[in-house]
Amino acid sequence: MNYDNYQISSSYNIGRNLPDETMNIWLDKIELYVPKSEINYIIDLGCGTGRFTSKLMERYYSNIVGIDPSEKMLFEAKKTINSKKIDFQLGNAEHIPINDNLADLIYLSMVYHHINNRIKAIHEIKRVLKANKYVFIRNSTIDLLDQVPYLNYFPTAIDINKKRLPYQKDIIELFCINGFQLIKNNTVKQMFSTCGIEYYEKIKQRSLSDLTLISDEEYNYGINKLYDDFKGINDPIFESIDYFVFRKI
């Protein structure tokens, strides 16, 4: 999917914003398997508007480069993030504009399912990563598709995700046969919104890539149904996301 063909970038930060509590859960999870003492250079691969880029820099206080194929997304990132330790560059997983053996950590958040040539991407990741260093992948999988609340309202989006999302075992197998060791695979049940109406407002932004690919008719019908069902919910809304930690052999 080419994000520059859509208007997602302008609403992305609102629609995909994570509560501080949730963001800290993810940063703690990364640090649990990727020690601060080993990290001096990070690549946020598929960084989008940089929602994790600045947080990773603050947590690890490392030099970090955010790489994304979308000029619009990088424009939004550069508007809101200004640090001498952060650089943003145009590129993608199959063509990483970084020298060999430079990175200590490569982070991919909700990116893996957008990669067209995954074998080539893994070879690129291996090329730019130092020996014995880390890859952390945060991504939805087919295994957890039934734990994404909004998908119940958009049948075509379910079909789209069944075609493009990986299974957990497929990610593990592909990395392990291409020079990586699995350190950990597990799931985080993250709070995405503090209440139903906030959840609706986020989904309403249509900043999720699968919702841009369905018809306006289906989207409008589904979002109205979602509002009816969620407007009275005062409890947090959760969704389950997989994570994978690999080390380069």
CORBEL-V71724 format. One record per residue. N is the residue number from 1. RES is the residue in one letter. SS is DSSP state (~ for helix, > for strand, _ for the rest). OMEGA is omega as a letter, one per 20 degrees, with the letter a starting at -180 (* if undefined). D_LAST is the distance of its C-alpha to the last C-alpha in Angstrom with 2 decimals. Layout:
N_RES_SS_OMEGA_D_LAST + N_RES_SS_OMEGA_D_LAST
//
This chain:
1_M___r_31.36 + 2_N___a_32.67 + 3_Y_~_a_33.53 + 4_D_~_r_35.82 + 5_N_~_a_38.15 + 6_Y___a_38.85 + 7_Q___a_40.13 + 8_I_~_a_37.28 + 9_S_~_a_36.31 + 10_S_~_a_39.66 + 11_S_~_a_39.39 + 12_Y_~_a_35.66 + 13_N_~_r_35.67 + 14_I_~_a_38.54 + 15_G_~_a_37.38 + 16_R___a_33.77 + 17_N___r_34.48 + 18_L___r_32.99 + 19_P___a_35.07 + 20_D_~_a_33.97 + 21_E_~_a_33.38 + 22_T_~_r_30.94 + 23_M_~_r_29.11 + 24_N_~_r_28.76 + 25_I_~_r_27.41 + 26_W_~_r_24.53 + 27_L_~_r_23.93 + 28_D_~_a_24.10 + 29_K_~_r_21.60 + 30_I_~_a_19.05 + 31_E_~_r_19.82 + 32_L_~_a_19.55 + 33_Y_~_a_15.78 + 34_V___a_15.14 + 35_P___r_17.15 + 36_K_~_a_19.56 + 37_S_~_a_19.08 + 38_E_~_a_15.56 + 39_I___r_16.74 + 40_N___a_18.88 + 41_Y_>_a_18.27 + 42_I_>_r_18.02 + 43_I_>_r_18.39 + 44_D_>_a_20.57 + 45_L_>_a_20.06 + 46_G___a_23.28 + 47_C___a_24.98 + 48_G___a_28.45 + 49_T___r_31.09 + 50_G___a_28.68 + 51_R___r_29.39 + 52_F___a_25.98 + 53_T_~_a_25.52 + 54_S_~_r_28.17 + 55_K_~_r_27.32 + 56_L_~_r_23.70 + 57_M_~_a_25.15 + 58_E_~_a_27.72 + 59_R_~_a_25.38 + 60_Y_~_a_22.80 + 61_Y___a_25.31 + 62_S___r_22.73 + 63_N_>_a_23.18 + 64_I_>_r_22.43 + 65_V_>_r_22.98 + 66_G_>_a_24.13 + 67_I_>_r_23.75 + 68_D_>_r_25.97 + 69_P___a_27.80 + 70_S___r_31.06 + 71_E_~_r_33.44 + 72_K_~_r_35.51 + 73_M_~_r_32.75 + 74_L_~_r_31.75 + 75_F_~_r_35.47 + 76_E_~_r_35.73 + 77_A_~_a_32.70 + 78_K_~_r_34.25 + 79_K_~_a_37.61 + 80_T_~_a_36.51 + 81_I___a_33.65 + 82_N___r_34.45 + 83_S___r_32.23 + 84_K___a_31.38 + 85_K___a_27.81 + 86_I_>_r_27.39 + 87_D_>_r_27.43 + 88_F_>_a_27.75 + 89_Q_>_r_27.01 + 90_L_>_r_27.75 + 91_G___r_24.88 + 92_N_>_a_22.90 + 93_A___r_19.49 + 94_E___r_19.98 + 95_H_>_a_21.19 + 96_I___a_19.70 + 97_P___a_22.02 + 98_I___r_19.59 + 99_N___a_18.53 + 100_D___r_15.15 + 101_N___a_12.64 + 102_L___a_15.15 + 103_A_>_r_14.20 + 104_D_>_r_12.98 + 105_L_>_r_13.70 + 106_I_>_a_14.56 + 107_Y_>_r_17.21 + 108_L_>_r_18.91 + 109_S_>_r_22.16 + 110_M___a_24.14 + 111_V___a_22.70 + 112_Y_~_a_20.61 + 113_H_~_r_23.84 + 114_H_~_a_25.17 + 115_I___a_22.50 + 116_N___a_24.19 + 117_N___a_21.44 + 118_R_~_r_18.37 + 119_I_~_r_16.36 + 120_K_~_r_17.31 + 121_A_~_r_16.50 + 122_I_~_r_12.90 + 123_H_~_r_12.63 + 124_E_~_r_14.45 + 125_I_~_r_12.37 + 126_K_~_a_9.23 + 127_R_~_a_11.80 + 128_V_~_a_13.23 + 129_L_>_r_10.38 + 130_K_>_r_9.52 + 131_A_>_r_6.39 + 132_N_>_r_5.63 + 133_K_>_b_8.26 + 134_Y_>_r_9.81 + 135_V_>_r_11.50 + 136_F_>_a_14.75 + 137_I_>_r_16.92 + 138_R_>_a_20.57 + 139_N_>_r_22.47 + 140_S___r_25.35 + 141_T___r_24.91 + 142_I_~_a_27.55 + 143_D_~_a_27.22 + 144_L_~_a_28.82 + 145_L_~_a_31.16 + 146_D_~_r_34.22 + 147_Q_~_r_33.46 + 148_V___a_34.08 + 149_P_~_a_37.80 + 150_Y_~_a_38.86 + 151_L_~_r_37.80 + 152_N_~_a_40.75 + 153_Y_~_a_43.01 + 154_F___a_41.46 + 155_P_~_a_41.15 + 156_T_~_r_40.00 + 157_A_~_r_37.11 + 158_I_~_r_36.00 + 159_D_~_r_36.09 + 160_I_~_a_34.12 + 161_N_~_r_31.32 + 162_K_~_a_31.31 + 163_K_~_a_30.67 + 164_R_~_a_27.99 + 165_L___r_26.08 + 166_P___r_23.10 + 167_Y___r_23.00 + 168_Q_~_a_20.46 + 169_K_~_a_19.17 + 170_D_~_r_18.81 + 171_I_~_a_16.43 + 172_I_~_a_14.21 + 173_E_~_a_14.51 + 174_L_~_r_13.94 + 175_F_~_a_10.63 + 176_C_~_r_9.37 + 177_I___r_10.82 + 178_N___r_9.40 + 179_G___r_5.64 + 180_F_>_r_5.28 + 181_Q_>_r_6.35 + 182_L_>_r_9.96 + 183_I_>_a_11.38 + 184_K_>_r_14.84 + 185_N_>_r_17.24 + 186_N_>_a_20.85 + 187_T_>_r_23.96 + 188_V_>_r_26.04 + 189_K_>_a_29.75 + 190_Q_>_r_30.63 + 191_M_>_r_34.11 + 192_F_>_r_34.67 + 193_S_>_a_38.37 + 194_T___r_40.83 + 195_C___a_43.49 + 196_G_~_a_44.48 + 197_I_~_r_46.24 + 198_E_~_r_43.31 + 199_Y_~_r_41.07 + 200_Y_~_a_43.64 + 201_E_~_r_43.82 + 202_K_~_a_40.08 + 203_I_~_r_40.00 + 204_K_~_r_43.20 + 205_Q___a_41.43 + 206_R___r_39.89 + 207_S___r_36.73 + 208_L___a_34.53 + 209_S_~_a_33.56 + 210_D_~_a_34.71 + 211_L_~_r_38.15 + 212_T_~_a_38.64 + 213_L___r_38.30 + 214_I___a_41.08 + 215_S___r_44.80 + 216_D_~_r_46.78 + 217_E_~_r_49.08 + 218_E_~_r_46.43 + 219_Y_~_a_44.89 + 220_N_~_r_48.31 + 221_Y_~_a_49.30 + 222_G_~_a_46.08 + 223_I_~_r_45.99 + 224_N_~_r_49.62 + 225_K_~_r_48.97 + 226_L_~_r_46.01 + 227_Y_~_a_48.32 + 228_D_~_a_50.97 + 229_D_~_a_48.61 + 230_F_~_a_46.72 + 231_K___a_49.47 + 232_G___a_50.69 + 233_I___a_47.38 + 234_N___r_47.18 + 235_D___r_43.99 + 236_P___r_40.42 + 237_I_>_a_38.63 + 238_F_>_r_35.14 + 239_E_>_a_32.43 + 240_S_>_a_29.16 + 241_I_>_r_25.84 + 242_D_>_r_22.42 + 243_Y_>_a_19.28 + 244_F_>_r_15.61 + 245_V_>_r_12.84 + 246_F_>_r_9.18 + 247_R_>_r_6.20 + 248_K_>_r_3.80 + 249_I___*_0.00
//
